[in-house]
Amino acid sequence: PYNDVRINRGTLLREFNARIDDIEYTWHRDEDDRIIEVFSGTGWQLQLDNQLPVLLEEGDRFRIRSGEYHRLIKGKEDLYIKIYKEI
């Protein structure tokens, strides 16, 4: 449900499509620690394991630890984030 553009070795620009069915945005875990930075998108939320969802707003930054369950809750417009892998 997303497209990536590699900026450099540890950084991606990722677009999440708001027209994709909600079921595509499922709970999952990533192999690497990462920091995400929100560029744009209206109404999207991030939910980390055992926490309430948080509205994503332009400029927000979140750390997601390796192996931590999380999911996106779809918003009204496409979501653009920058992902920084922690090396």
N, C-alpha and C positions, 0 to 999 in steps of 0.2 A: 504493500500500500504506500510505498515511498520511492523516491528517486534520489540518488546521491551524486554529488559532484565533489571529487577529491580536490581540496585546496592545497594540501601538502601531506607529508607522510602521516601525521597524526591528527589531521583536521579534515572534516567533511562538512559540506553544506547539504542538508537533507530537506526535501519537500515532502510533506504528507498531504495527500489528496483528500479534500473534504467530500468528494463525490463517491468515494469508495464506501462500501457497506460497513456499518458499525462492527460487524462480526470479525472483520479483518484486523481490528485493533484489539489484540488479546494480551492477557498477562504473559510476560516472558522475562527471561534473564539474559544478560549479556556477559560475555567472557571477560571483558576488560572494564576497569574503572573508567568513567568518563564524566566530563562536564558538558552540559548542554546550555546553550545560550539562545534565547528566543529572539527571532528577528521580526516576524509578523505572523498574524493569524488571529482570528476572532473566535472566542468561545471554547477553545481547546483547554483541556485539563490534564494534569499529570497526577497519577495516583501511585504512590509507593506502597509496598507491602505493609499492612496493618496501619495505614494512615488514610485520612480523608483526602479526596481529590483537591488539588490546588489549581486555580485558574492561571493559565499561562499568559503573561503579558510581555510586550516588547521590552527587551533589556534584562529580563529575569535570567538568572543562572542557577542551575541545580547540579549537584553531584549525585551520580548514580554509581553505586559500588558494584564491583564484579559479583555476580550471583544473586543480586538483589532483585526480587520480583517487582515489576512495575508495568504500567500500561498507560496508554493515551486514551482519553475520552474525546471523541471527535467534536470539532467545532463547526462553525458556519462557513469559514473561508479556509483555503489551503494554509497549512502551517509551514513556516520556514524556520529551521533551527541550525545552529552551527554546533557540531559535535567535536570536542577535543578529547582524544584518548590520552589518559594519563600513562606515561611511560616510566 
